[in-house]
Amino acid sequence: MLHIIQSDPEVPVGVLAELLIEWQVPFRILRADLGEGFPPATGAVIILGGAMGVHDEDRHPFLQSLKQFMAGTLAAGTPLFGICLGAQLLAEVAGGMVSSNSRGEKGLVEIGLTAAGVADPLFAGVDSSFRAFQWHNDSFAIPPGALHLAASTACPRQAFRIGNAWGVQFHPEVDVSIIAAWSRKNAADSRSVDEFIPAEPAHRALCRQLLANFLAVAGLRTC
C-alpha cells in the first residue's frame, strides 16, 4: 500500500492521484494537519509539500510526529519520496540543515541532473536537463551520506537520495489549477499560470516518469 501524507489543504496530491488511479495502484491519503495517525508499516510513502516550514512546530505541532514517522520510515528502509516541504523534512530528519527564506524560486525552472542523478533509478528516462515547477522560500542542504542528484542555478540542492528515500525541491505533482490557486492566494500575477499552460504536457510526462520510477523501486508497479 502507498500512503501519501498531506500537510496542507492547499497542497493537494494533484497529478499523482490521476496516475495512481489510471495504473490501479492502491493508495491512501493521510492528512497530517488534521491529526490523522500514521501507519505502523507501509509499502511506500510520499510526503507532499506545504506552506509551513520545517521549524514551525509551535504553529503546526503535527510536524513533530511527522518527523518521527519519517525517521522511522528512513530507518526501516521503506521507500519514501519527499516533495518540497517533504524533501526539507527528510533532509532535516537525515541530519541536514534547512534554511528559511533561502534560495527561493517560483515558476518553471531549469534543473540539471548531477552524474549521480543521471545514474539514479528515480530519474531513469528523464533528460539530464529539464524544467520543473517551483514554489518555495526555504531550501535544504544535502544530508551527510546522501547523494546529490540535481541542481538549479538559484537553488543548487534540488534533489538527493539517502538509502531508499528521495527528496526533490520542485513540485512534479502540480497542474494548472493548483498553480492558479497558489497564485491567487499569494496575490501573485498570472505569469506563472501563463508560463505553465504550454509546458503542462511535458510537466505531466515528468511526473509520470518520476512516479513510475518510484513505484518500481517500491515494488508497487513495473515500469
N, C-alpha and C positions, 0 to 999 in steps of 0.2 A: 504494500500500500504506500502511495505517495502522499505525504502530508505537506500542505502549503500553509505557512504561518503568515498571517496578515496582521500588521501592527497599526494600520491607519485606514479608516474607511474610505479615504480619498486616494489610496494607492492600491487599486484592486489587482486581481490576477490577470486581467486583460487577455492578450492573445494566448497565453499559456493554457487557459481553460479551454479555449476553442480547439487547440491542438490535442489536448488530452481527451476531450470528448470525441474528436474525429478518430483518434487512434484507439479509443476504448480502453484507455489506461485508467484504472480506478484511482481516485484521489479524493482527499477531504481537505477543506479549507478550515483552519482553526483561527479564530480571532483572538490573538494575544491581548489586544487592547480591551476586550470585553471580558477578560478573565477566564477564557476557556482553557482547560488544562491541556498539557502536552502529553502525547502518547508515551508509555514506558518503553516501547520498542516500535520501530518503524522501518520500512524498506528503504525509504529515501525522504529527504526533506528539502523544501525550497523555502527560503526566508525572503519575503518581499521587503520593499522599502517603506519609508515613512518620513513625515515632515520633522519628526523629533530627531535629536542627536543621541549618540550612544551614551553621553554623560548626563542625560536629562532624567535620571532615575527619580529625582524628587517630584517632578511633574508627571512622570509616567512610571509608576512603581513596577509595572509588569516587565520592564526591561531587565530587572534583576533576575527574575525567574526565567526569562527568555535566554539570558546569557548562561545561566546554569544549565538549561536544557541543551543549548548549543555546545557547551563544554562537554557534556556527557555524550552527545552525538559524535563530536570530534574524537573523543577518547575511544569510543566504540568502533570507529572506522565506518560509520554509516554514511553513505553518500549524501552530501549536503551542497546546496547551491545557494549562495547569498547574493542578493541583488541590491545595490546601492546601500541603504542602511543595513541590509542583511550582510553585505560584504564588510562594512565597517564594524559591525558587531562581531563577525567572525575574526577580523583582524585583531580586535581587542582581546577576544577570548583566547586567541592563539599567541598573545604576548606582544602584538604590535601596537603602535601608537596611532590614535585617531585625533586629528587636529580640526578644531571648529573654525569655520569661516576661513578655510584654506583651500586654494586651488579649485574654486567653484566653477562650474560650467553649466550652461543651459543651451539646449538646441542640439542639432546634429553636429557631431564632432568626428574628425578623422582619427582613427585609432590604428596603431601598428602593433602587430604581434612581435614579441621577442623570439629569439631562437627557441627558447623553452616553450613559448606559446605555440609556435608552428608545430612542434612535436607533441603537444599535449592533446589527449583524446577529447577534451571539451571543445577544442577549436578545429577538430578534424573536418575537412571540407569547407572551412571558412578561409576567405582570402587573407593574405598576410597583412593587407591594409583594407579597412572597411570603415563605414560610417555608422555610428550608433547614437541614439538619443540620450542626452544627459540632462539631469535636473538635480544638481547637488551643490551644497555650500561647503560641506566638510570633505575631508579626504583621509585616507589611511596610509600608514607605512606598511611595507611588506613585512609580515611577521618573521621572527627568527626561524630558519629552517624551511621557509616556504619558497616556492618558485615564482619568480616574477614573469607574468605571461603577456602583458600588454601595456601600452603606454599611449598617452596623447601629449601634445605639446604643452598644454596648460596644466595637465594633471598626469605626471609620469607613471603613477601607480594606478593602472586601470583594471588589472586582473591579477590574481595569484591563485596558487594551489598549495595546500598543505595536507598531506595524506590523501584522504578521499574526499576532501572538501575544497570547493572553489568559491571565490568571491569576485564579482565584477562590479565596477563602479557605475557602469551605464545601465540603461533600462531596456532590455530586449523585449519586454512584455507589453510595451505601450502601443496603443493605436491612436488615431487622430482624435477620438472623443475624449480619451484620458488627457491628452496634451491640451486640448481646448479647455477642459475643466481646470487644469492646473493654471493655465494662463489667465482665466477669468478670476480665480481665487487670488492670484498674486498680482492682479492689476497689470499684467504684462500686455504688451501689444500682440498683434496677431502674427508676428513674423515667424514664431516657432511653428505655429499651425500651418501657415502658408508654405513654409520650407518643407514641412514633413509630408504634406499631401502627395507630391510626386515621388517622394522617397519611400512611402509606406510599403509598396510591394517588396522592395529589396529588404526593408527592415523586417517585414514579416518572414521573409526567407531566412534572414539571420536568426531570428527567434526560433524558427522551425529547426534549423540545423543544430543550434546550441541545445535546445531541449531534447532533440532526438539523441544527441551525443551523451547528454547527461543520463537519460533514461537507459541507454545502452550500457553505460558504466554501472548503473544501479541494477541491471538485470531485469528491468521492467519493460523493455521493448528492444527489439533488434532493429538496427538502422536499415 
